[in-house]
Amino acid sequence: MNGVLDHYWIRNATWLAMNPFLHFLVLLFVGFKSTDSQSMVETLPGYDGALPFKLETGYIGVGENDEVQLFYYFIESENDPARDPLLLWLIGGPGCSALSAFFYEIGPLAFDFENFDGSLPSLVLNPYSWTKVASIIFLDYPVGAGFSYSNTTTGYSSSDTNSTQHNYTFLRKWLLAHPEFIKNRLYVSGDSYGGKIVPMLALQIAKGNEAGLEPIMSLKGYIVGNPVTYEDHDSNEQIPYAHRMALISDKQFEMMLIALPFNEVQCTKFVNQVQILDLICKEIPTLPEGGSRRFVPSLVDDRIGFLSLSSQNEPPCHSHKYVTSYVWANDETVREALHIREGMVPYWTRCNVSVTYEKDIESVVEYHQNLSDRGFQALVYSGDHDMSVPYIATLKWIRKLNVSVNEEWRAWTVDGQVAGYTELYKSKIKEAYLMFATIKARGRAYSTRIQAKRVFGNVKKMVISLPTLKSLSSSFL
């Protein structure tokens, strides 16, 4: 791409994202590829030396005539890829990029934010990456998220139903291209809104296996974190949760019970709902004098245009760290290293709020029930400081399933310290278990290394065998 076009993309990225027809004309102008592709990535800009793990990126076509090209990042397990489980990770949004989970949650690398000066950020290893115990496919879905794109304007329309179908087609084609992983234990996984799509996809895989569709996948269960399940009911628990956490007074809570709807926003407007311990971030962090100036989307709301970075004198709050992903993912050397198709996604955003998406499935509680009845295992975890999808909302739908408590509520530990609380449920129909676990002091994202370690500790304990009746510390994956 020449300098004029490059300047054009940067200035008009948001407008292009909101005008898919214009984007389609641009695709015709620069040309595009529609075939599936996969490439090994041995080095990444920002990381010193060769990557100490195997990273593959690529596109797989789905939908009518493969018009939708879904981009993915695949990391082989750093332990025993031939025997370790395979996870497909679906992030939330809908419309957020898998890079967010890769760098800020469970992936093998993280940004060195403390030394970030506005230029290309440095990358450091994440000692609590889930790739220590599993191979993971991070998928940019639905179309329009991350580096995924469509060759047609109509292809940009998504919904719960068709994104589930796209993800199923993607996984079938990916496994056929990687037959060495077909026999690995498979777990569909994700968080937030991805936690809604996970049971839908898992059930589709189960039905596909029953119908004999190749490849027959070794689906064992699924993992969801702070999962959106039934949005109206999830939000109904926000006020009781706020009361439990002393965010509203007894009087305010009683008023709400008597005279709903009450303006709950006024009571909690200074609370970050996805992590109630975090500050509300009103301004993007700025750079030290002399630092590079870049235009990045506002981190308060991705829908706000572009803000210029200047000088910084105050400590940033958690979401300010997202600025590093914009700088990194929009660097030309990074795109070349990741084998991003030129011109398809002119400007990467962490969460694309302009995706055309229909939430056509109101509740996925029945999907969870169906999977339990079929004998699939489940791990459901909740950060106990997430008010957006409160843990009490998650517990409410779990306890409506046809399950019984197999092991009562108790603490679970990492390095001898309480990391959260857990309860084990058993299907009344099959030898299937659902493990619920809270993550102490965690919101939607991992705002500290301690919280990341707690989540990893929970997963690591679960990587050898299925839960037994005797011990919650026995393994899951």
HUFEN-V32835 format. One line per field, one symbol per residue. ss: DSSP state (a for helix, b for strand, c for the rest). burial: + if it has 24 or more other C-alpha atoms within 12 Angstrom, else -. Layout:
BEGIN
ss: ???
burial: ???
END
This chain:
BEGIN
ss: ccaaaaaaaaaaaaaaaccaaaaaaaaaaaccccccbbbbbcccccccccccccbbbbbbbbcaaacbbbbbbbbcccccccccbbbbbbcccccbcaaaaaaaccccbbbcaaacccccccbbbccccaaacbbbbbbcccccccccbbcccaaabbbaaaaaaaaaaaaaaaaaacaaaccccbbbbbbccaaaaaaaaaaaaaaaaaccccccccbbbbbbbccccbaaaaaaaaaaaaaacccccaaaaaaaaacccccaaaaaccccccccccccccccccccccccccbbbccccccccbbbcccccccccaaaaaaaaaaaaccaaaaaaaccccccccccccbccccbbbccccbcaaaaaaaaacccbbbbbbbcccccccaaaaaaaaccccbbbbbbbbbbbbccbbbbbbbbbbbcccccbbbbbbbcccccccccaaaaaaaaaaaaccccccccccccccccc
burial: --------++--++-++--+--++-++-----++-++++-+--++++---+++++++++++++--+++++++++++++--+--++++++++++++++++++++++++++++++--+++++++++++-++++++++++++++++++++++++++-+++++++++++++++++++++-----++-+++++++++++++++++++++++--------+++++++++++++++++-+++++++++++-+-++---++----------+---+--++++++++-++-+++++------+++++++++---++-+------+++++++++++++++++-++-+++++++++++++++++++++-+-+-+++-+++++++++++++++++++++++++++++-+++-+++++++---++++---++++++++++---++++++++++++++++++--+++++++++++++--+++---++-+++
END
